[in-house]
Amino acid sequence: MASETTTTAASDEPLKLALAMALLRSKLVNKTSETSHPPSDTSSSEALKWKRKAKERKQEILRLKQDLVEVEDGMHHEVFPGSASCKCYFFDNLGKMSPNEISGEGFDERFKDVLRRRFLRQVRLKERRKRRNDGSTQRLFLSDNKAEETEQLRASADFLVELCDTVRPDDGDFANWSHQAVDFILDTINNTLSKGKNIESVDGIVGSLSLHIVRKMCTTLQGNEAHHDARIHVQHLLRKLGSESCIGQRVILAVSQRICLLAENLLFLDPFESTFPEMHSNLYILIQLIEFLVSDYLISWSKTSGFATELFEEWVTSILHARKGLQLLESRCGLYILYMDRVTGLIAKLVGQAESLQRLNPNILQRLFC
């Protein structure tokens, strides 16, 4: 019996030893795991990670703020000095028919980019002053990434209209800013219409711009010795803007309606009135502008995909109506109807050369060719 007990105890020794080794190994593994991933160390590493991310975001915000300051107020990234001015002779060929070279083409693209950024800063400053005077806290942000093209177009159009209030033909700043405004407006309209977005907003801005500048052309700097030169410069602005069909056609419509109004007023006005010479001069400026726009752009307008035939029919009808009004003044001044006949004859000639324009309302074409 004693021998059996001794034998059983001896056989249990390896089992106990194995259990002890297993327990020891398990404790060692658990200890190693706890040492490598302690709860306190895990939470500490998470905190460090978020602190690092927060620091990176803060640095990024500071960099963006610095970039914004440089874009708004600095000249740090400009290729040319801040005193650089426009040297493209925008106002060459004033009052001349169909110049062979279009002013402003063919100069350095880097220079155009500099002028564009300077123009945006000038528009932004004007808007900021206007909003401050009106007591508005809303800020206009004119970015350079064309994300707010409609707002930029509206602000630029307002800037150009206000610029026409201070026309000085011998002022270099007027030439620079007006050229940059015209280029910017044309580029923005082309970009917006090519995307097919905000068409109604653009049409509203263009229509308002056309009416306002035509009105400025007829009223700017009255009584000043440089009045005639100032009106010729505003006329040239409209002529340049008219290279875009949606602007040019609306300008012709506004001008023809203005001619109708002037013809009616002149019919009942005493030639010895002090306002008569002014109205007489305005009439020639308006007729001449129609002639410039038609001769320069009508054929190219008709070849564009976005050519508005309804608008074309509307301003042709308005011109024919204006011609009828000027016929009543023939006994007073026969030159009015002679100049208007030259314009309608030019339109008829160009319509006959463009097949797309010959598919318009037959009644309007019949009146035009008669």
Residue pairs with C-beta under 8 A, 6 or more apart in sequence:
70 76
70 77
71 117
71 144
72 121
72 124
73 121
75 81
75 82
78 84
78 114
78 117
79 110
79 111
79 113
79 114
80 110
80 111
80 114
82 118
84 111
84 114
84 115
85 172
85 176
86 115
86 175
86 176
86 179
86 180
87 107
88 103
88 104
88 105
88 107
88 179
89 103
89 104
90 103
90 104
90 175
90 178
90 179
90 182
90 240
91 103
91 169
91 175
91 233
91 236
92 99
92 103
93 99
93 103
94 232
94 233
94 236
95 232
95 235
95 288
97 291
97 292
97 295
98 295
98 296
103 240
104 179
104 183
112 183
115 176
115 180
115 183
116 180
116 183
116 184
117 144
118 180
119 156
119 177
119 180
119 181
119 184
120 142
120 144
120 152
120 184
122 159
122 177
123 142
123 152
123 155
123 156
123 159
124 140
124 142
124 155
126 155
126 158
126 159
126 162
127 140
127 142
127 155
127 158
128 139
128 140
131 137
131 138
131 139
131 140
140 151
140 155
141 148
142 148
142 151
142 152
142 155
146 152
146 188
146 191
149 188
149 191
149 192
149 198
150 192
150 198
150 201
150 202
150 205
152 184
152 188
153 185
153 188
153 189
153 192
153 202
153 205
154 205
156 181
156 184
156 185
156 188
157 185
157 205
157 208
157 209
159 177
159 181
160 178
160 181
160 182
160 185
160 209
160 213
160 237
161 209
161 212
161 213
161 216
163 174
163 177
163 178
163 181
164 213
164 216
164 217
164 220
164 234
164 237
165 216
165 220
166 174
167 174
167 220
167 221
167 230
167 233
167 234
168 174
168 226
168 230
169 226
169 229
169 230
169 232
169 233
174 233
178 233
178 237
182 237
182 240
182 241
185 209
185 241
186 241
186 243
186 244
186 247
189 202
189 206
189 244
189 246
189 247
190 244
192 198
192 199
192 202
193 199
193 202
193 246
193 306
202 246
203 246
206 246
206 247
206 250
207 250
209 241
209 247
210 238
210 247
210 250
210 251
210 253
210 254
211 254
213 234
213 237
213 238
213 241
213 251
214 238
214 251
214 254
214 255
214 258
214 286
216 234
217 231
217 234
217 235
217 238
217 282
217 285
217 286
217 289
218 231
218 258
218 282
218 285
218 286
220 227
220 230
220 231
220 234
221 227
221 230
222 278
224 230
228 281
231 281
231 282
231 285
232 285
235 285
235 288
235 289
235 292
238 251
238 289
238 293
239 289
239 292
239 293
239 296
241 247
241 248
241 251
242 248
242 251
242 252
242 292
242 293
242 296
242 297
243 296
243 297
245 297
245 301
245 304
245 306
245 307
245 308
246 306
246 308
248 293
248 297
248 301
249 301
249 308
249 311
249 312
249 315
250 311
251 289
251 293
252 290
252 293
252 294
252 315
252 319
253 311
253 314
253 315
253 318
255 286
255 289
255 290
256 290
256 315
256 318
256 319
256 321
256 322
257 318
257 322
258 282
258 286
259 283
259 286
259 287
259 322
259 325
259 326
260 318
260 321
260 322
260 325
262 279
262 282
262 283
262 286
263 283
263 322
263 325
263 326
263 328
263 329
263 336
264 325
265 279
266 276
266 279
266 280
266 283
266 329
266 332
267 325
267 328
267 329
269 275
269 276
269 279
270 276
271 332
280 333
283 336
284 339
287 336
287 339
287 340
287 343
288 339
290 319
290 343
291 342
291 343
291 346
294 343
294 346
294 347
294 350
295 346
295 350
298 347
298 350
298 354
298 357
299 350
299 353
299 354
301 307
301 312
302 354
302 356
302 357
303 354
303 356
307 356
309 360
312 357
312 360
313 360
313 361
313 364
316 347
316 364
316 368
317 364
319 340
319 343
319 344
319 347
320 344
320 364
320 367
320 368
322 340
323 337
323 340
323 341
323 344
326 336
326 337
326 340
327 337
329 336
329 337
330 336
330 337
344 368
347 368
348 368
348 369
350 357
351 357
351 358
351 360
351 365
351 368
352 358
358 365
